[in-house]
């Protein structure tokens, strides 16, 4: 049985809740591009699906080693169907540069089914599980979504196909990192911490010269439930894919961080934007009830860890929240000197988040830049959209577990 990664379905649901727009053909079909990638020497493979620039339903997924290019191309078609369906699309045209994958699910499929999943030469059909899964989901969705395929030439300059290729290669890069980390894990002594400190395997993916301290900081806040693993995974994909960043004249890369909190249940989300279709972009839901101040602080925290995971050494984080920036700059030193209490002796609100940011400052050079709200800054608007998408996901999660609300 072929499992669909939860990230694929989560992204699709965020796109649905945010009423994301799609590109359409003249006859009303939404369309996307699907691609697979497989690289030597260990045959690390990945899948990419592209619906549009910075689209919430875009997919970049690693596959297990060893992979094959044909399997990756087929899984790209499968993930595209599920992502489109989860986004609420009713008619989808999936574009691929793999004639093999398209032929599998169109020309050859009926004959293979009639012949008990054997070829004309009586050999067992390769990648049968993936092809069956595509056939099954099309049958299951035949009354709610129509799927058609279109072959596009590879390396023809089609921006959508090139974008799907980049997403697939980023997934393959993540696949290689997962494989290398596992090889090190099974051949290395067990890592130990102090009594009561729990370490997670996910933290082994922080592979830098200053890894030991970064490992400690990342693991500790991950285990507190403050940092989401998806933030780290996206950053690592960006690092391995040698993603580009926006830079200031003095060499600082920069990104935008924003939080969102909505009534009536105070569903909140976090958004971080490094650039169009950037693998390290963040859209994360928070638990209900949330607050806008906590969301804005977590946006700063996620931005720091995303930047560090990408291999950056200097980051300027831009935020429209003066409160969040003041918390981690002007007020922080005073609070630390006075036992994390205000001048009026009250306990600091959102102390866990502020402490986590303070710890994360040791990972790289961080500076903050306040940007006015609704000033027309494209990056700030993008971070806001990602934060609102996270808040929409937060509401969906809440209603799923509280259906009577």
Secondary structure, DSSP 4 states (H G I P E B T S, - for coil): -PPPPHHHHHHHHHHHHTT----B-TTS-EEEEEEEEEETTTTEEEEEEESSTT-TT-EEEE-PSS--HHHHHHHHHHHHHHHHHHTT-SEEEEEES-HHHHHHHTTTHHHHHHTTSB-TTSPBPTTHHHHHHHHHHHHHTTTT-EEEEEE--TTS--HHHHHHHHHHHHHHHHHHHHHHHHHHHHHSPPP--STT----GGGGG--STTHHHHHHHHHHHHHTT-S-HHHHHHHHHHHHTT---EE-TTS-EEEEEEEEEETTTTEEEEEEE-STT-TT-EEEE-PSS--HHHHHHHHHHHHHHHHHHTT-SEEEEEES-HHHHHHTTTTHHHHHHTTSB-TTSPBPTTHHHHHHHHHHTTSSEEEEEE--TTS--HHHHHHHHHHHHHHHHHHHHHHHH-TT-
